[in-house]
Amino acid sequence: MSRLLEPLSHGKLHLKNRLVMPPMATAKADADGNMTDELLAYYDEKSRGGALGLVITEHCYITKQGMNRTGQPSIADDGTIEGWRRMTEVFHRNGTKAVMQINHSGGACSSEATGLEVVAPSDIPSPSGRGETPRPLTHAEIDTIVEEFAAAARRVKEAGFDGVEIHGAHGYLLNQFFSPLTNKRTDEYGGDVVGRTRMHLHVIAAVRRAVGDSFPILLRLGARDYVEGGTRIEDSVAAAISFERAGVDVLDITGGLTGYIRPGHDEPGYFAELSEAVMGVVSIPVILTGGVTEPEQAEGLLAEGKADLIGVGRAILKDSGWALRAVHSLEAQS
C-alpha cells in the first residue's frame, strides 16, 4: 500500500492518510477578522472530495494586538466561534479533519493595522515585519498572552475543530522568543534554549488546561533560521524533546526567520534535514512541508523516514484538484 495513503493513529490523533494541507494565508476574512462566505468557499473547494487526511487553517490571531494584517481571521473572542462552527461543518461534511493554527505575530505586527503598540521579546524589528521597532514585553504582558493562547484554543475546541496548532515559526512571536537573533532578553525568557522556549512551554501548559487531555495539540516549529547567529538544528532538537514532554501531540517542522522558504533550495522536502533530526529524538508524529509537487515525492520522503506526514501547500493552492488526483493515482498503483 502507498505510504502516503496509510492511516495514522497516534494517541489522540487519528487520520485516514498522511497528506496534509498546511497553513497558507488567504486574507479572506472581513476587516474585523470575522468569517466570510469567501473564506468558507475557499476551504470548501480545497477540502472537497475528502482526499486530505488533515487541513491546518491559516494562522488566526488570538488578540487584536497580535494581528498580522487586515483580512487575517480572528479567534480573539467568543463572537468568532459561531462562524468557525460553520467552517468545521464544511470540513467534516467533506470528510476531512481540521486543525486551526493560532498565533500572535509579535514584532511582525503593524501598528497601522492594529491601532496598537507593536510588542516583541526585544526591541529588534522582526525580519518578517514592517520595520517598526517593537517594545519589549513585560512579564505581566507575557502572562496575558499565554492566557490569550489558552482562551483561543478553548474557542477552537468549541467550534468543533479536531485539534489546535500553536504557531511557533516564520518570524512570529514565539519564533521571535526562540531565535537568538530576535531575543536579547537577560531574564528567564532569554539566553539559552531553556530560556528561549520558556514561553512556549507556558503556552503549551495553558492550552492543555484549556482543551483537556483528549484534544490534540500541534506545534509548528521554526526549526532553523538559516541566518548566521540564528537558531540551529541542535536548538530545535532540544526544544522538540521538551515540547513532547510538555504534552504536544504533533510537531510541524518548517523554517524560522526565513519563513516557509529555505534560501537556495527548492527541492522536494527542503526542510527534511530538520524534520529528520527531530524524528530522531521524539516519538510523536512529525509533519514536513516544502517543495513537494508530486505524490511520488511525498512517498519517497516518507519511505526515507524524513517525516510521518507530508504537507503539500503551493501545489494545492494553485490546483484544488491536486490532492484528489494524487490519491487516485496512488490507489491505481497499489
Residue pairs with C-beta under 8 A, 6 or more apart in sequence:
1 334
2 295
2 299
2 330
2 331
2 333
2 334
3 18
3 299
3 302
3 303
4 17
4 18
4 19
4 295
4 298
4 299
4 302
4 310
4 326
4 330
5 17
5 18
5 327
5 330
5 331
5 334
6 17
6 18
7 14
7 15
7 16
7 17
8 14
8 15
8 17
8 18
8 53
8 285
8 308
8 309
9 15
10 249
10 250
10 284
10 285
11 216
11 249
11 284
12 163
12 214
12 215
12 216
12 249
13 163
13 216
13 249
13 250
13 285
15 53
15 54
15 97
15 309
16 53
17 51
17 52
17 53
17 327
18 53
18 298
18 302
18 308
18 309
18 310
19 51
19 52
19 53
19 54
19 298
19 309
19 310
19 312
19 323
19 326
19 327
20 52
20 53
20 54
20 55
20 56
20 287
20 289
20 309
20 310
20 311
20 312
21 46
21 47
21 52
21 54
21 55
21 56
21 311
21 312
21 313
21 316
21 323
22 56
22 252
22 287
22 289
22 311
22 312
22 313
23 56
23 57
23 58
23 59
23 101
23 165
23 167
23 220
24 58
24 313
24 317
25 58
25 59
25 68
25 72
26 39
26 42
26 58
26 71
27 69
27 70
27 71
27 72
28 36
28 38
28 39
28 42
28 71
28 73
29 35
29 36
29 39
29 71
29 72
29 73
29 74
30 36
30 71
31 70
31 71
32 74
33 60
33 61
33 67
33 72
33 73
33 74
33 76
33 80
34 73
34 74
34 79
34 80
34 83
35 73
35 80
35 83
35 84
35 86
35 87
39 73
39 87
40 86
40 87
40 90
43 55
43 57
43 87
43 90
43 91
44 90
44 94
45 320
46 52
46 55
46 316
46 320
47 55
47 90
47 91
47 94
47 95
47 96
47 98
48 94
48 320
49 94
49 95
49 321
49 323
49 324
50 94
50 95
50 96
51 323
51 324
51 326
51 327
52 96
52 323
53 96
53 97
53 309
54 96
54 97
54 98
54 99
54 162
54 309
55 91
55 96
55 97
55 98
55 99
56 98
56 99
56 100
56 101
56 165
56 218
56 252
56 311
57 73
57 87
57 98
57 99
57 100
57 101
58 72
58 73
58 101
59 68
59 72
59 101
59 102
59 103
59 105
59 167
59 172
60 72
60 73
60 74
60 75
60 100
60 101
60 102
60 103
60 152
61 67
61 68
61 72
61 73
61 74
61 75
61 76
61 102
61 103
61 104
61 105
62 75
62 76
62 102
62 103
62 104
62 145
62 148
62 149
62 151
62 152
63 76
63 104
63 145
63 148
64 74
64 76
64 114
64 115
64 116
65 104
65 109
65 114
65 116
65 117
65 119
66 103
66 104
66 105
66 106
66 109
66 145
66 148
66 173
67 74
67 105
67 109
67 113
67 114
68 103
68 105
68 108
68 109
68 110
68 113
68 172
69 110
69 113
70 113
73 80
74 80
75 84
75 100
75 102
75 152
75 155
75 156
76 148
76 152
78 155
80 155
81 155
81 158
81 159
84 100
84 155
84 156
84 159
84 160
84 161
85 159
85 160
87 98
87 159
88 98
88 159
88 160
88 161
89 160
91 97
91 98
92 98
92 160
97 162
97 163
98 161
98 162
99 161
99 162
99 163
99 164
99 165
99 216
99 218
100 156
100 159
100 161
100 164
100 165
101 164
101 165
101 166
101 167
101 220
102 149
102 152
102 153
102 156
102 164
102 165
102 166
102 167
103 167
103 172
103 173
104 145
104 148
104 149
104 172
104 173
104 174
105 129
105 172
105 173
106 118
106 119
106 120
106 121
106 126
106 134
106 172
106 173
106 174
106 176
107 118
107 119
107 120
107 121
107 124
107 125
107 126
107 129
107 132
107 134
107 173
107 176
107 182
108 126
108 128
108 129
108 130
108 171
108 172
108 173
108 176
109 116
109 118
109 119
109 129
109 132
109 134
110 118
110 129
110 130
110 132
111 117
111 118
111 132
112 130
117 135
118 129
118 132
118 133
118 134
118 135
119 134
119 135
119 136
119 137
119 141
120 126
120 134
120 135
120 136
120 137
120 173
120 176
120 182
121 136
121 137
121 173
121 176
121 177
121 182
121 183
121 184
121 185
121 189
121 190
122 134
122 136
122 176
122 182
122 183
122 184
122 185
122 190
123 133
123 134
123 135
123 136
124 133
124 134
124 181
124 182
124 184
125 131
125 132
125 133
125 134
126 134
126 171
126 172
126 176
126 182
127 171
127 181
127 182
127 227
127 257
127 258
128 170
128 171
128 172
128 257
128 259
129 171
136 185
137 145
139 187
142 189
142 199
142 202
143 202
145 173
145 199
146 199
146 202
146 203
146 206
147 206
149 166
149 203
149 206
149 207
150 203
150 206
150 207
150 209
150 210
151 210
152 164
153 164
153 207
153 210
153 211
153 217
154 210
154 211
156 164
156 211
157 164
157 210
157 211
157 212
157 215
162 216
163 215
163 216
163 217
163 218
163 249
163 250
164 207
164 211
164 215
164 216
164 217
164 218
165 217
165 218
165 219
165 220
165 252
166 174
166 200
166 203
166 204
166 207
166 217
166 218
166 219
166 220
167 174
167 220
168 174
168 175
168 178
168 200
168 219
168 220
168 221
168 222
169 175
169 220
169 221
169 222
169 223
169 252
169 254
169 255
169 256
169 259
170 222
170 254
170 255
170 256
170 259
170 260
171 182
171 222
171 256
171 257
171 259
174 199
174 200
174 203
175 182
175 222
175 256
175 257
176 182
176 183
177 183
177 189
177 196
177 197
177 198
177 199
177 200
178 196
178 197
178 200
178 222
178 231
178 235
178 239
178 256
179 196
179 222
179 225
179 230
179 231
179 256
179 257
180 196
180 229
180 230
180 231
181 225
181 227
181 229
181 230
181 231
181 257
182 257
183 189
183 190
183 196
184 190
185 191
185 195
187 195
188 195
188 198
189 195
189 196
189 198
189 199
190 196
193 235
193 238
193 239
194 242
196 235
197 239
197 242
197 243
200 219
200 239
200 243
201 242
201 243
201 246
204 217
204 219
204 243
204 246
204 247
204 248
205 246
205 247
207 217
208 217
208 246
208 247
211 217
216 249
216 250
217 247
217 248
217 249
217 250
218 248
218 249
218 250
218 251
218 252
218 287
219 243
219 248
219 250
219 251
219 252
220 252
220 253
220 254
221 236
221 239
221 240
221 243
221 251
221 252
221 253
221 254
221 278
222 231
222 254
222 255
222 256
222 257
223 231
223 233
223 236
223 253
223 254
223 255
223 256
223 271
223 274
223 275
223 277
223 278
224 230
224 231
224 232
224 233
224 236
224 255
224 256
224 274
225 231
225 255
225 256
225 257
225 258
226 255
226 256
226 257
226 258
226 262
226 263
227 257
227 258
230 256
230 257
231 256
231 257
233 273
233 274
233 277
236 253
236 274
236 277
236 278
237 277
237 278
237 280
237 281
240 251
240 278
240 281
240 282
241 281
241 282
243 251
244 251
244 282
244 283
244 284
248 284
249 284
249 285
250 284
250 285
250 286
250 287
250 309
251 278
251 282
251 284
251 285
251 286
251 287
252 286
252 287
252 289
252 311
253 271
253 274
253 275
253 278
253 286
253 287
253 288
253 289
253 307
254 260
254 271
254 274
254 289
254 290
255 261
255 262
255 271
255 290
260 289
260 290
260 313
262 270
262 271
262 290
265 291
266 291
267 291
268 290
268 291
268 292
268 293
268 294
268 297
268 298
268 300
268 301
269 275
269 288
269 290
269 291
269 292
269 297
269 301
269 306
269 307
269 310
270 290
270 291
271 288
271 289
271 290
272 288
272 301
272 304
272 306
272 307
275 286
275 287
275 288
275 306
275 307
276 305
276 306
276 307
278 286
279 286
279 305
279 306
279 307
279 308
285 308
285 309
286 307
286 308
286 309
287 307
287 308
287 309
287 310
287 311
288 301
288 306
288 307
288 309
288 310
288 311
289 310
289 311
289 312
289 313
290 311
290 313
291 297
292 298
292 301
292 310
292 311
292 312
292 315
293 312
293 314
293 315
294 326
295 326
295 327
295 329
295 330
298 310
298 312
298 326
299 330
301 307
301 310
302 308
302 310
312 322
312 323
312 326
315 322
316 322
316 323
